[in-house]
Amino acid sequence: MNSVEKLENLKSIIQKMGKIVVAFSGGTDSTFLLKVAKDVLGKDKVLAVTVISPIRFEDEIKKSAQIAKDLGIRQIIVGSNELEDENFAKNDALRCYYCKYSIFKDLIKIAKENDVKFVADGTNYDDVLNDYRPGLKALTELGISSPLKDAELTKSEIRNFSKEMGLPTWDKQPETCLATRFPYGTRITTDKLEKIRKIEFYLSSIGLKVHRARYHDEKTLRIEVIPAEFQIILEKKFEIVRLAKSLGFNYVALDLEGYRSGSLNEVLESGR
């Protein structure tokens, strides 16, 4: 199928749902899904649910609220604290599974309370082909719909359609929760999250398009940016080192391989 045929297939999938709850982060994929759902079903049959928690960025929640308002979609913001779940906090290779399962159980409950049968997320076709994503297993077990994936829409196609629709997220850089900054086996705590949050806030403030502050270990901070922006890091190296050391790190490293999604999964056995 070409892109246009995929979009029509997406509309058909959504049309059959009748009413839908969208797990809405405000990112490129979920914003596109929310927009298409509104166009197909009408705003009164679409509900956006956004989760706020210690592992998420507060400014992303604010941006999602503005997008929902602009689209005329009712949004419910629900609180969660993943750190209260020992399965999550211990941070093994199934961390994302535990997180997704807990969150989407709550979304299913919200859907039932609002007389909605279907809960959908923004997983796209590329997501099932790339990287290690145990969270997808949780979605399957809970019966969560992934219309973008089912319509075989790729990230680039979603960006292109989003641009045509005038969505502000068409070129939004990928963002993940703060838990992805920690190597598997490193316990996630509020204190560690706040350290990484402060460093990433600074990295954003100096104009980096894509960045990750990885908690390599308790003494070492590893920073990933795209190679084209290495120079920005070097120009601000003294400020970055000063901030990192004030937060308890002894060493600060720039990953010469550059930013890549899911880099902490590289240590997992390929035969998982």
C-alpha positions as CSV (number, residue, x, y, z in Angstrom):
1,M,0.0,0.0,0.0
2,N,1.1,3.6,-0.6
3,S,0.8,6.3,2.0
4,V,-2.6,7.5,0.9
5,E,-4.0,4.0,1.0
6,K,-2.6,3.5,4.4
7,L,-4.2,6.7,5.7
8,E,-7.6,5.5,4.3
9,N,-7.1,2.2,6.0
10,L,-6.4,4.0,9.3
11,K,-9.6,5.9,8.9
12,S,-11.5,2.7,8.3
13,I,-10.0,1.1,11.4
14,I,-11.0,4.0,13.6
15,Q,-14.4,4.3,12.0
16,K,-15.2,0.7,13.1
17,M,-14.3,1.6,16.7
18,G,-17.1,4.1,17.0
19,K,-15.7,5.7,20.2
20,I,-12.1,5.8,21.3
21,V,-9.8,6.6,24.2
22,V,-6.4,7.7,23.0
23,A,-3.3,7.4,25.2
24,F,-2.0,10.9,24.4
25,S,1.5,12.0,25.2
26,G,1.6,15.0,22.9
27,G,4.2,13.4,20.7
28,T,4.1,13.0,16.9
29,D,2.3,9.7,16.8
30,S,-0.4,10.2,19.4
31,T,-1.1,13.7,18.2
32,F,-1.6,12.4,14.6
33,L,-3.8,9.6,15.9
34,L,-5.9,12.0,17.9
35,K,-6.3,14.3,15.0
36,V,-7.4,11.5,12.6
37,A,-9.7,10.1,15.2
38,K,-11.4,13.5,15.7
39,D,-11.8,13.9,11.9
40,V,-13.3,10.5,11.5
41,L,-15.5,10.2,14.6
42,G,-16.1,13.7,15.8
43,K,-14.7,15.3,18.9
44,D,-17.4,14.1,21.2
45,K,-16.5,10.4,20.5
46,V,-12.8,10.9,21.2
47,L,-11.2,11.2,24.7
48,A,-7.5,11.9,25.2
49,V,-5.9,10.5,28.4
50,T,-2.5,11.8,29.5
51,V,-0.4,10.3,32.3
52,I,1.7,12.5,34.6
53,S,4.3,10.9,36.8
54,P,7.9,11.3,38.2
55,I,9.4,9.8,35.0
56,R,7.7,12.3,32.7
57,F,8.6,15.9,31.8
58,E,6.1,18.5,33.1
59,D,6.5,20.7,30.1
60,E,5.4,17.8,27.9
61,I,2.2,17.6,29.8
62,K,1.6,21.3,29.3
63,K,2.2,21.0,25.6
64,S,-0.2,18.0,25.3
65,A,-2.9,20.0,27.1
66,Q,-2.5,22.9,24.6
67,I,-2.7,20.5,21.6
68,A,-5.9,18.8,23.0
69,K,-7.4,22.2,23.5
70,D,-6.5,23.3,20.0
71,L,-8.1,20.2,18.6
72,G,-11.2,20.6,20.8
73,I,-10.7,17.2,22.4
74,R,-11.6,16.5,26.0
75,Q,-8.4,15.5,27.9
76,I,-8.1,13.7,31.2
77,I,-4.8,13.9,33.0
78,V,-4.2,11.1,35.5
79,G,-1.4,10.7,38.0
80,S,0.8,7.7,38.4
81,N,3.9,6.9,40.4
82,E,5.8,4.0,38.9
83,L,8.4,4.0,41.6
84,E,5.8,2.6,44.0
85,D,6.0,-0.6,42.0
86,E,9.0,-2.7,43.0
87,N,8.9,-4.5,39.6
88,F,9.5,-1.2,37.9
89,A,11.9,0.4,40.4
90,K,14.3,-2.6,40.4
91,N,14.7,-1.8,36.6
92,D,15.2,-5.2,35.0
93,A,14.8,-5.8,31.3
94,L,11.0,-6.0,31.7
95,R,10.7,-2.5,33.2
96,C,8.7,-1.1,30.3
97,Y,6.4,-4.1,30.4
98,Y,5.4,-3.4,34.0
99,C,5.0,0.3,33.4
100,K,2.8,-0.1,30.3
101,Y,0.7,-2.8,31.9
102,S,-0.1,-0.6,35.0
103,I,-0.8,2.5,33.0
104,F,-3.0,0.9,30.4
105,K,-5.0,-0.9,33.1
106,D,-5.9,2.5,34.4
107,L,-6.8,3.7,30.9
108,I,-9.1,0.7,30.4
109,K,-10.8,1.7,33.6
110,I,-11.3,5.3,32.4
111,A,-12.6,4.0,29.1
112,K,-15.2,1.9,30.9
113,E,-16.2,4.8,33.1
114,N,-16.8,6.8,29.9
115,D,-18.7,4.1,28.1
116,V,-15.8,3.6,25.6
117,K,-14.9,0.1,24.4
118,F,-11.6,0.8,22.7
119,V,-8.3,2.2,24.1
120,A,-5.7,3.0,21.5
121,D,-2.0,4.0,21.6
122,G,0.4,5.6,19.1
123,T,2.6,2.6,18.3
124,N,3.6,2.9,14.7
125,Y,4.7,0.3,12.2
126,D,8.4,1.1,12.7
127,D,8.1,0.4,16.4
128,V,7.4,-3.2,15.9
129,L,10.3,-3.7,13.6
130,N,13.0,-1.9,15.6
131,D,14.6,-2.1,19.0
132,Y,13.6,-4.0,22.1
133,R,10.1,-3.0,23.3
134,P,8.7,-5.3,26.0
135,G,5.9,-2.7,26.5
136,L,4.3,-3.9,23.4
137,K,3.7,-7.3,25.0
138,A,1.7,-5.5,27.7
139,L,-0.5,-3.8,25.1
140,T,-1.2,-7.1,23.4
141,E,-2.1,-8.8,26.7
142,L,-4.5,-6.0,27.6
143,G,-6.1,-5.8,24.2
144,I,-5.0,-2.2,23.5
145,S,-5.5,-1.1,19.9
146,S,-2.6,0.3,17.8
147,P,-4.3,1.7,14.7
148,L,-1.1,3.3,13.3
149,K,0.7,0.0,13.5
150,D,-2.3,-1.9,12.0
151,A,-2.5,0.5,9.1
152,E,1.3,0.0,8.6
153,L,2.0,3.7,8.8
154,T,5.7,4.4,9.4
155,K,7.2,7.3,11.3
156,S,8.1,9.2,8.2
157,E,4.7,8.8,6.7
158,I,3.1,10.1,10.0
159,R,5.4,13.1,9.9
160,N,4.5,13.9,6.3
161,F,0.7,13.7,6.9
162,S,1.1,15.6,10.2
163,K,2.8,18.4,8.3
164,E,0.1,18.4,5.6
165,M,-2.5,18.7,8.4
166,G,-0.7,21.6,10.1
167,L,0.0,19.7,13.3
168,P,2.8,21.4,15.4
169,T,4.3,18.0,16.2
170,W,5.2,17.0,12.7
171,D,8.9,17.5,13.2
172,K,8.9,16.9,17.0
173,Q,12.0,15.0,18.1
174,P,11.5,11.7,19.8
175,E,11.1,11.8,23.5
176,T,11.1,9.0,26.0
177,C,10.5,8.8,29.7
178,L,13.4,9.4,32.2
179,A,13.5,5.7,33.1
180,T,15.2,5.0,29.8
181,R,18.3,6.9,31.0
182,F,19.2,4.1,33.4
183,P,21.0,0.8,32.6
184,Y,19.1,-2.3,33.4
185,G,19.8,-3.4,37.0
186,T,20.3,0.2,38.3
187,R,17.6,0.9,40.8
188,I,15.5,3.9,39.8
189,T,14.9,6.4,42.6
190,T,13.4,9.9,42.9
191,D,16.8,11.3,43.7
192,K,18.4,9.8,40.6
193,L,15.5,10.9,38.4
194,E,15.9,14.5,39.6
195,K,19.6,14.5,38.8
196,I,18.9,13.4,35.3
197,R,16.0,15.8,34.9
198,K,18.1,18.8,35.9
199,I,20.9,17.9,33.5
200,E,18.5,17.3,30.6
201,F,16.8,20.6,31.4
202,Y,20.2,22.3,31.0
203,L,20.9,20.5,27.8
204,S,17.6,21.7,26.4
205,S,18.4,25.2,27.4
206,I,21.5,25.4,25.3
207,G,19.6,24.5,22.1
208,L,20.4,20.8,21.6
209,K,17.8,19.2,19.3
210,V,18.1,15.7,20.6
211,H,19.9,14.7,23.8
212,R,20.0,12.1,26.4
213,A,21.7,12.2,29.8
214,R,22.4,8.6,30.6
215,Y,23.1,7.5,34.2
216,H,26.0,5.3,33.3
217,D,26.7,4.5,36.9
218,E,26.6,6.4,40.2
219,K,29.9,8.1,39.4
220,T,29.6,8.6,35.6
221,L,27.2,10.6,33.4
222,R,27.2,9.7,29.7
223,I,25.8,12.3,27.3
224,E,24.4,11.4,23.9
225,V,23.7,14.0,21.2
226,I,23.7,13.9,17.4
227,P,27.3,14.2,16.1
228,A,26.4,17.5,14.4
229,E,25.9,19.0,17.8
230,F,29.1,17.7,19.5
231,Q,30.5,21.2,19.2
232,I,27.8,22.7,21.4
233,I,28.7,20.2,24.1
234,L,32.4,21.1,23.8
235,E,31.6,24.8,24.0
236,K,29.6,24.3,27.2
237,K,31.8,21.5,28.7
238,F,32.8,23.5,31.8
239,E,29.2,24.4,32.6
240,I,28.1,20.8,32.1
241,V,30.9,19.3,34.2
242,R,30.2,21.8,36.9
243,L,26.5,20.9,37.0
244,A,27.2,17.2,36.9
245,K,29.7,17.3,39.7
246,S,27.3,19.5,41.8
247,L,24.8,16.6,41.5
248,G,27.3,14.0,42.6
249,F,28.9,12.7,39.4
250,N,32.7,12.4,39.3
251,Y,33.0,11.9,35.5
252,V,31.2,13.2,32.5
253,A,31.5,11.4,29.1
254,L,30.4,12.4,25.6
255,D,29.4,9.2,23.7
256,L,31.3,9.5,20.4
257,E,28.8,7.2,18.7
258,G,26.2,9.9,19.2
259,Y,22.5,9.7,20.1
260,R,20.7,6.5,19.1
261,S,17.3,5.4,20.3
262,G,17.4,2.5,22.8
263,S,21.2,2.6,23.3
264,L,20.9,1.0,26.7
265,N,19.3,-2.1,25.0
266,E,22.6,-2.7,23.3
267,V,23.9,-4.7,26.3
268,L,21.1,-7.2,26.1
269,E,21.7,-10.5,24.5
270,S,20.8,-10.5,20.8
271,G,19.0,-13.8,21.3
272,R,16.5,-12.5,23.9
